[in-house]
Amino acid sequence: MDPCDLTASDARALIGRRQLSPVELVESCIARIEAVDPAVNAMVARDFARAREAARAAEHAVTRGDDLPPLHGLPFGVKDLEEVAGLRTTFGSPIYRDHVPAHDQRMVASIRRAGGIVLGKTNTPEFGAGANTRNAVYGVTGNPFDPTRSAAGSSGGSAVALATGMVPLATGSDMGGSLRNPAAYCGIVGYRPSPGLVANEARAVGWTPLPVLGPMARTVADACLLLSVMAGDDPADPLATTIFGRRVRRAEANFPPPRIDLAGLRVAITPDFGFAPVERHIREVFAEKTRLFRDVFARATDATPDCSGADATFAVLRGVQFLASHLERVRTRPADVGPNVRANVAEALLLSAEDVARAEVAQTAIYRRWQDFFADVDVILTPAISISPRPWSELYPTAIDGVPMHSYFHWLALAYAVTLVGHPAVSLPVGTDRHGMPFGLQIVGPRGGDAFVLGVAAALEALLAGDARTARPVPDLARLNAAPPISGVPGFLGFD
């Protein structure tokens, strides 16, 4: 095994025991990027010189016997929606093609203080709009199991970098499933935390709970390790609520995750939350997978919370976010803005105050129905995404099993049902589907149950790891190494 294939937790333990050099680990990751990335285009802006310098400093700290922080010497990738000082940050937009920030975003700074080493930026669709990682600056990111297929998004570059061993840890963000969708498509772990757990000072609308920042990794334990340094308070984020004079966020409580006895859990299983469009193939695979382990729980019932009105509610609230963030760009530089952003802004301009008020009332009603449902349930299990990966040349699925989609994000309803109510959720890799592509299981926890749902995910991960039908799949690196560069494929560069 190459050092870059170690889990973050194992690599950190070896560094602490002086059995692995941070320099060796960084060089292994760089070698993997150079060998594999041409086939998939995940690591789009590279910071190798500064990473090597940081690795040498980390090695000297080990040699001196310094107290080492939790991520000491671990390379990580940063989604290209998050600013890194001195490293090109484009947001996937030609408008920011040459943007080089002077400061780290808070989350990035926290990871660096904990010993993490930035290796580069990972690809994303323009401003994170859409679940197909493709833009007009860096081009498309291919799925590591088949580069002709989508890696989903918007954290697609991070998911691919993790799946192929380019980095042991990566950052992501999530509104309509942008952490969970690519995790499911690429066979890694993506975690959407409760709003406010990971402070985000960069949101244009600071009071909205829809977009969150979160960790991505190859294992649940590694995701918890990264979360332990990402989480925290920041007065610039109004959702990062606190009690004056008291510390209420104890992120380290999420690592290691608490030990959960699956035999004591009450589990609800649903393929669609009662409303989401899910292809027949995914429904059948989900049923097959859950049959393998549903008897380990105290109770597993086919049930769903009432999500009536979720489609219309999310469409309105998402539109408001895009209007607040992108109206000026669409008006002044329309040729430099892609179709997904333009569509959201155009739809939002048709909304009235009455539409927004109704959506906010509906969101609250859905949330309260979920709380009633969770009075008798510990976790909900669903598929993490509604279709098997399709070719990335398709901007978004226009139909599922012949049923037309309402919008470019309608096919993400399994994810945004959870987003609307603010519950924490994990996408856990559970083998492959019938096409040989990764299959993700979404595990949804109760309100505020971050540590709990991560513990459930860790217990399920351990249970399923020993069965080839449910273990985390691994891409064929030799095949990727021999593949032609994805940049040569027609349609590689562009919005659509």
C-alpha positions in Angstrom: 0.0 0.0 0.0 1.2 3.5 -0.9 1.2 6.0 1.9 -1.5 8.0 0.0 -3.9 5.1 0.3 -3.7 5.1 4.1 -6.7 6.4 6.0 -6.2 9.8 7.6 -6.5 8.2 11.0 -3.9 5.6 10.3 -1.5 8.0 8.6 -1.8 10.4 11.6 -1.1 7.6 14.0 2.0 6.5 12.0 3.3 10.1 11.9 2.9 10.4 15.6 4.9 7.2 16.1 7.6 8.4 13.7 6.8 5.6 11.4 5.7 7.8 8.5 7.2 11.1 7.4 4.8 13.9 6.5 7.2 14.5 3.5 6.8 10.9 2.4 3.0 11.2 2.7 2.8 14.5 0.7 5.2 13.1 -2.0 3.0 10.0 -2.3 -0.1 12.1 -2.7 1.6 14.3 -5.3 2.7 11.2 -7.3 -0.8 9.9 -7.2 -2.2 13.2 -8.5 0.3 13.3 -11.3 -0.4 9.7 -12.3 -4.2 9.7 -12.1 -5.6 13.2 -12.3 -5.2 13.5 -16.1 -8.0 10.9 -16.4 -10.4 12.5 -14.1 -9.5 16.2 -13.6 -10.2 16.5 -9.8 -7.3 18.5 -8.4 -7.5 21.7 -10.5 -5.2 24.2 -8.7 -2.1 22.8 -7.1 -0.1 24.1 -4.3 2.7 21.6 -4.3 5.7 23.9 -3.5 4.0 25.3 -0.3 2.8 21.8 0.6 6.3 20.4 0.4 7.6 23.3 2.6 4.8 22.6 5.1 5.6 18.9 5.1 9.2 19.6 5.9 8.2 21.8 8.8 5.8 19.2 10.0 8.6 16.6 9.9 10.9 18.8 11.9 8.2 19.2 14.5 8.0 15.4 14.9 11.8 15.1 15.1 11.9 17.8 17.9 9.3 16.0 19.9 6.8 18.8 19.7 3.1 18.4 20.8 1.4 17.5 17.5 -2.1 18.8 16.6 -4.8 16.4 15.4 -4.2 16.7 11.7 -0.4 17.1 11.8 1.2 16.4 8.5 -2.0 15.3 6.7 -2.6 16.7 3.2 -6.1 17.8 2.3 -8.0 19.2 -0.7 -10.1 22.3 -0.6 -13.2 22.6 -2.7 -12.9 25.5 -5.1 -15.7 27.4 -3.5 -13.6 28.0 -0.4 -10.9 30.6 -0.4 -7.2 29.7 0.3 -4.7 32.5 0.7 -2.3 32.7 -2.2 -4.0 30.0 -4.2 -6.2 30.6 -7.2 -9.9 30.3 -6.1 -12.3 30.6 -9.1 -15.7 29.3 -7.7 -15.8 27.5 -11.1 -16.6 30.9 -12.8 -14.7 32.7 -15.6 -15.5 35.9 -13.6 -13.0 34.7 -11.0 -10.6 33.0 -13.3 -7.6 35.0 -11.9 -8.9 35.5 -8.3 -6.2 34.8 -5.7 -7.4 35.5 -2.1 -5.3 37.2 0.5 -6.8 35.2 3.4 -8.0 31.7 4.1 -11.7 31.1 4.7 -12.3 30.4 8.4 -12.7 26.6 7.9 -9.5 26.3 5.9 -7.6 28.3 8.5 -8.9 26.0 11.2 -7.7 22.9 9.4 -4.3 24.4 8.8 -4.0 25.3 12.5 -4.7 21.7 13.3 -1.7 20.6 11.1 -3.4 20.0 7.8 -1.4 20.8 4.6 -3.3 22.2 1.6 -2.3 20.2 -1.5 -4.7 22.0 -3.9 -8.2 23.0 -4.9 -10.8 20.5 -6.0 -13.1 21.0 -8.9 -16.7 22.2 -8.6 -19.5 23.4 -10.9 -19.9 27.1 -11.3 -20.8 28.6 -7.9 -21.7 25.0 -6.8 -24.9 25.1 -9.0 -25.8 21.6 -10.0 -24.8 18.1 -9.3 -22.5 17.6 -12.3 -19.0 18.9 -11.7 -18.3 20.8 -14.9 -17.4 24.4 -15.5 -15.9 26.8 -18.1 -12.6 27.4 -16.2 -11.3 23.9 -15.5 -13.7 21.7 -17.4 -15.3 18.5 -16.3 -14.4 16.0 -13.5 -15.0 12.4 -14.5 -16.1 9.6 -12.2 -13.2 7.5 -11.0 -15.0 4.3 -11.8 -15.8 5.4 -15.4 -14.4 8.8 -16.4 -17.1 9.2 -19.1 -19.7 9.4 -16.3 -20.6 12.1 -13.8 -18.9 12.4 -10.5 -22.0 14.4 -9.3 -21.5 17.6 -7.4 -21.0 20.1 -6.4 -18.1 18.6 -4.3 -17.3 16.3 -7.2 -13.6 17.1 -7.3 -13.2 16.4 -3.6 -15.0 13.1 -3.9 -12.8 11.9 -6.8 -9.6 13.1 -5.2 -10.5 11.0 -2.1 -11.6 7.9 -4.0 -8.4 7.8 -6.0 -6.0 8.4 -3.1 -4.9 11.9 -4.1 -5.6 13.2 -0.5 -6.8 11.5 2.7 -9.2 14.4 3.6 -11.1 17.0 1.7 -13.6 19.8 2.3 -17.1 20.1 0.8 -20.3 22.0 1.1 -23.9 21.0 0.8 -27.3 22.5 -0.1 -29.1 20.1 -2.4 -26.8 17.2 -1.5 -23.5 18.7 -2.8 -21.5 16.6 -0.2 -23.7 13.6 -0.2 -24.3 13.2 -3.9 -20.7 13.0 -5.1 -19.8 10.8 -2.0 -22.4 8.3 -3.2 -21.2 8.4 -6.9 -17.5 8.0 -6.0 -17.7 5.5 -3.1 -16.6 7.7 -0.2 -18.1 9.3 2.9 -19.8 12.7 2.8 -21.2 14.3 5.9 -23.8 17.1 6.0 -23.7 18.5 9.6 -26.4 20.4 11.4 -26.5 24.1 10.3 -24.2 26.2 12.4 -21.9 23.3 13.6 -19.3 24.3 11.1 -19.3 28.1 11.1 -19.3 29.8 7.7 -18.7 33.5 7.4 -19.0 33.5 3.6 -22.7 33.0 3.2 -24.4 35.9 1.5 -27.6 35.2 3.4 -26.2 34.5 6.8 -29.5 33.4 8.4 -30.3 30.6 6.0 -29.8 27.0 7.2 -29.8 25.5 3.7 -26.1 25.6 2.7 -23.5 24.1 5.1 -19.8 23.2 5.1 -18.7 19.7 6.0 -16.1 17.0 5.8 -15.4 14.4 3.2 -13.2 11.3 3.6 -12.8 7.6 2.8 -14.1 6.4 6.2 -16.5 7.6 8.9 -13.6 7.9 11.4 -11.7 10.1 9.1 -14.7 12.3 8.5 -15.1 12.7 12.2 -11.4 13.6 12.6 -11.8 16.4 10.0 -15.1 17.5 11.6 -13.4 17.8 15.0 -11.3 20.7 13.7 -13.8 22.2 11.3 -16.5 22.7 13.9 -16.6 25.8 16.1 -18.0 29.2 16.8 -17.6 32.4 14.8 -19.6 35.6 15.4 -19.6 36.3 11.6 -22.0 33.3 11.2 -25.3 34.1 12.9 -26.3 30.4 12.8 -23.2 29.5 14.9 -25.3 30.2 18.0 -23.6 30.2 21.4 -24.2 31.1 25.0 -22.2 34.1 26.1 -19.3 33.0 28.4 -19.9 29.2 27.8 -18.5 26.8 25.2 -21.4 24.9 23.7 -19.6 23.4 20.7 -17.4 20.5 21.6 -16.4 19.2 18.2 -13.9 16.8 19.6 -16.8 14.8 21.0 -17.4 13.6 17.4 -14.0 11.9 17.2 -13.8 9.0 17.6 -17.6 8.6 17.0 -19.6 7.2 19.9 -20.1 3.4 19.9 -23.6 2.7 18.9 -25.3 -0.7 19.4 -27.3 -1.2 16.1 -29.4 -3.8 17.9 -31.0 -1.0 19.9 -32.0 1.2 17.0 -35.5 2.0 15.6 -35.0 2.5 11.9 -37.3 3.8 9.2 -36.5 2.7 5.7 -37.8 4.6 2.6 -36.7 4.6 -1.0 -38.1 8.1 -1.8 -39.5 10.0 1.3 -42.8 9.5 -0.3 -42.2 12.1 -3.1 -38.7 12.0 -4.6 -38.2 10.7 -8.2 -36.0 7.6 -7.9 -35.2 5.3 -10.8 -36.5 1.7 -10.6 -32.9 0.3 -10.7 -31.9 2.3 -7.6 -35.1 1.3 -5.7 -34.3 -2.3 -6.4 -30.7 -2.1 -5.4 -31.7 -0.2 -2.2 -34.1 -3.0 -1.3 -31.5 -5.6 -1.9 -28.9 -3.8 0.1 -31.1 -3.1 3.1 -32.4 -6.7 3.2 -28.9 -7.8 4.0 -28.8 -5.9 7.3 -32.2 -4.7 8.3 -32.6 -7.6 10.8 -29.7 -6.3 12.9 -31.9 -3.4 14.2 -34.3 -3.6 17.1 -37.0 -2.5 14.6 -36.9 -1.7 10.9 -40.1 -0.4 9.3 -40.9 0.9 5.9 -42.0 4.4 6.7 -41.3 8.0 5.9 -42.0 11.4 7.4 -44.6 13.5 5.6 -42.7 15.7 3.1 -45.7 17.2 1.4 -44.8 20.4 -0.4 -41.1 19.8 -0.3 -40.5 20.3 -4.0 -42.1 23.7 -4.2 -40.7 24.9 -0.9 -37.1 24.1 -1.8 -37.4 25.6 -5.2 -38.6 28.9 -3.7 -36.0 29.0 -0.9 -33.2 28.0 -3.2 -34.3 30.7 -5.7 -34.0 33.3 -3.0 -30.5 32.2 -2.2 -29.4 32.4 -5.8 -31.1 35.8 -6.3 -29.3 37.2 -3.3 -25.9 35.8 -4.4 -25.9 36.1 -8.2 -28.4 38.7 -9.5 -25.8 41.3 -10.1 -23.6 38.9 -12.0 -26.4 37.7 -14.2 -27.4 41.3 -15.0 -23.9 42.7 -15.7 -22.0 39.7 -17.1 -24.7 37.2 -18.5 -22.3 35.7 -21.0 -20.0 34.6 -18.2 -22.7 33.0 -16.2 -23.8 29.4 -16.8 -27.3 28.1 -17.5 -28.0 26.7 -14.0 -27.4 30.0 -12.3 -29.2 32.0 -14.9 -32.2 29.6 -14.6 -32.4 30.0 -10.8 -32.1 33.8 -11.0 -34.8 34.0 -13.7 -37.2 31.9 -11.8 -36.5 33.8 -8.5 -37.3 37.1 -10.2 -40.9 35.8 -10.8 -41.4 35.2 -7.1 -43.5 37.4 -4.9 -43.2 38.1 -1.2 -46.3 36.0 -0.8 -44.5 33.1 -2.5 -41.5 33.4 -0.1 -43.8 33.7 2.9 -45.7 30.5 2.0 -42.4 28.6 1.4 -41.1 29.6 4.8 -44.4 28.6 6.5 -44.3 25.3 4.6 -40.7 24.6 5.6 -41.6 25.1 9.2 -44.6 22.7 8.9 -42.4 20.0 7.2 -39.9 20.4 10.0 -42.5 20.0 12.7 -43.9 16.9 11.0 -40.3 15.5 11.0 -40.0 16.0 14.7 -43.2 14.1 15.3 -41.9 11.3 13.2 -38.6 11.1 15.0 -40.4 10.8 18.3 -40.6 7.1 17.5 -37.6 6.6 15.2 -33.8 6.9 15.7 -32.6 7.2 12.1 -33.9 7.1 8.6 -32.2 5.1 5.8 -32.7 6.1 2.1 -30.7 5.9 -1.1 -28.2 8.7 -1.2 -29.0 9.7 -4.8 -31.8 8.9 -7.2 -30.0 7.5 -10.3 -26.9 5.6 -11.2 -24.2 7.8 -12.7 -24.9 8.9 -16.2 -22.6 10.5 -18.8 -21.2 13.9 -17.7 -22.2 15.3 -21.1 -25.7 15.4 -19.7 -26.0 18.7 -17.9 -28.7 17.1 -15.6 -31.2 14.3 -16.0 -34.3 15.7 -17.8 -36.3 12.5 -17.0 -36.1 9.5 -14.7 -37.8 6.3 -16.0 -39.6 8.5 -18.5 -40.9 11.0 -15.9 -39.8 14.6 -16.7 -37.9 16.5 -14.1 -39.3 19.9 -13.0 -35.8 21.6 -12.9 -32.1 20.9 -13.0 -32.2 20.0 -9.3 -35.5 18.1 -9.0 -33.6 14.8 -9.3 -31.8 15.7 -6.0 -35.0 15.5 -3.9 -33.7 12.7 -1.7 -31.0 15.1 -0.5 -33.0 18.4 -0.3 -35.8 16.7 1.7 -33.2 16.5 4.5 -31.7 20.0 3.8 -35.1 21.6 4.4 -35.4 20.3 7.9 -31.8 20.8 8.9 -31.1 17.3 10.2 -27.6 15.8 9.9 -27.0 13.1 7.3 -24.2 10.8 6.1 -23.7 9.3 2.7 -22.0 5.9 3.3 -20.6 3.8 0.5 -22.4 0.4 0.4 -20.9 -1.6 -2.5 -22.0 -1.1 -6.1 -25.2 -1.0 -8.1 -26.0 -3.4 -11.0 -23.9 -1.2 -13.4 -20.8 -1.6 -11.2 -21.0 2.0 -10.0 -20.8 3.0 -6.4 -24.0 2.9 -4.3 -24.5 5.3 -1.4 -26.7 4.8 1.6 -28.1 8.0 3.2 -28.3 7.8 7.0 -30.4 10.7 8.5 -30.2 11.4 12.2 -32.5 13.4 14.6 -32.3 17.1 15.1 -28.9 18.1 16.4 -27.8 14.4 16.5 -24.5 14.9 14.8 -22.4 12.7 17.0 -25.1 10.1 17.2 -25.7 9.7 13.4 -21.9 9.5 12.9 -21.8 6.7 15.4 -24.6 4.9 13.6 -22.6 5.3 10.3 -19.4 4.0 11.9 -21.3 0.9 13.3 -22.9 0.2 9.9 -19.6 0.7 8.1 -17.9 -1.8 10.4 -20.8 -4.3 9.9 -20.8 -4.0 6.1 -17.1 -3.9 5.5 -16.6 -7.7 5.5 -19.1 -8.4 2.7 -18.1 -7.7 -0.9 -21.7 -6.8 -1.6 -21.6 -3.9 0.8 -17.9 -3.0 1.4 -16.6 0.4 0.1 -15.7 0.0 -3.6 -12.3 1.0 -4.9 -11.6 2.3 -8.4 -9.2 0.7 -10.8 -6.1 3.0 -10.5 -4.1 1.1 -13.1 -6.9 1.7 -15.6 -7.1 5.4 -14.7 -3.3 5.7 -15.0 -3.5 4.2 -18.5 -6.5 6.2 -19.6 -6.2 9.1 -22.1 -6.5 12.6 -20.6 -10.2 13.6 -20.1 -9.2 17.1 -21.4 -9.2 15.6 -24.9 -12.8 14.6 -24.8 -15.2 16.8 -26.8 -17.3 19.0 -24.6 -14.7 18.9 -21.8 -14.6 22.6 -21.2 -17.8 24.6 -20.7 -21.0 25.1 -18.7 -23.1 22.8 -20.7 
